[in-house]
Amino acid sequence: MIRLEGVARRFGSLTVLDGVDLEVRTGRTVAVLGRSGSGKSVLLKHVAGLLSPDAGRVLVGDFEISSARRPAVENARREMGYVFQFAALFDSLTIGENVGLPLRRAGVAPGETEDRVAAVLETVGLAGLETKYPSELSGGMRKRAGIARAVVARPRYLLYDEPTTGLDPVTTAVIDDLVIRLKDELQATSIVVTHDIRSAFRVADRVALLASGRMRAEGSPDEFRSSEDPLVRAFVEGRQDLWPDDAG
Amino acid sequence: MRIFAILAWTGRAAADIVAFVGRAGGFAGQVASAVANVRTWVPLTAVQVRRIGIDSVPVALFIAVFTGIVLALQASYTFTGLVPMYFVGVLVTKSVMLELGPVLTGLVLSGRVGANIAAEIGTMRVTEQIDALEMLAWDPAAYLVVPRVIAGILTFPVVTAFALLAGIGSGWLTSVNLLDLSTQEFVRGVRMFYQPFDLTYPLIKAASFGLVVTAVGSLYGFFASRGAEGVGIAATRAVVTGAMLILLLDAFWAVVLL
């Protein structure tokens, strides 16, 4: 279970999160929707302990990550996989070395690491590309390599930051299928931050809309589709005229 | 109205400075505690020793050689008819060892090493690679900063020692070939006021320059933001701040040690 309770965060004079509440049940996937700059990635970084809230708390399982000290946070992160918006692969390492990093960190033997890296690369459709460098791959392939790195240690919690942004529709469908497959295989508790509404409806059990620093709506994909909330309608139908100027 | 604008600007600038000092203090604490994480930074330090130290030797030698040549010629020009010519050896040696060798080497490396570190770490920051390190339970300070700072402290004195040799050597060659000075006369000048501390002093300075150049480059890179523009700003600030701190430290060591 992942739970955010009244999480608030300001950067200078800008309030990005203003009392966010969210719960993701064990083994479920919640997609957090919101416009660009609405604070979705900031929210995800709070769950990962990369940012600390000014107010409120974040629980990952029973562990309150928002107020924990560094060593405890590092331990908690061993149970997490984080897919970064632009993959965040290390330029100086090969794809195999990048994907194998979590295993190396966990002290897994080199031979086993090699086998597990090969297996996870096959799962994400990058078999045999261990010796390539990130700069030699396309954007979609880098994203898949980023996903491989996030899941190779079989984490209990998966955090996806805009996994399909900037990808063509076919590659987007490939990534969506991958997210669904990994959810089934790992039984991980996942948050997918995105503004791609079709993607969100495909991969998530529940969908939440972040606007003006708060969760403005939450429900199943079907509830979202049939919602009468003007903000939800504006987002689902992509209509700027329904989106209030002050809604963030 | 103008006075209020000036007051507001001053207040914002003061707040920015306080925020920066706070951030730098927090960063220093993070790096200091990361030193204990020996298993992370030791294997990565050898690479940095090569990049920061060995790769910097050619540019340091280039600067030192021309400094030695110019010092010998200027000394000869100044001393003509008034001071014995073997004082060319005194001036070249003392100037290169006590001041120009370590300071010019430090300034050049501030540009080469400081900018490189700020740009590299800054790029990792804006592309979320530092966040990725954290998510992989690696301490970014131990992984990125400590190896560079240790390498800077260790290699700046070595590079400076090569620069001292090159500067004095080029001064000697210039004296012998262009100033009608014999090797014996030049060496007499070199030995005249030499003290063992003349060698220790530049190496102490160089180690402190290595510390500030690598630490400042890492600091600005670590807090880079706003994409390519932010990385460029970080690199520029690293060079300017590094150069200023080198000159401040130079004065500090002169007051404390001489």
Interface residues (C-beta under 8 A of the other chain):
Chain A: K45 A48 L50 R70 E74 N75 R77 R78 M80 G81 Y82 F84 Q85 F86 A88 L89 F90 D91 L101 P102 R105
Chain B: T127 E128 Q129 D131 A132 E134 M135 L136 A137 W138 D139
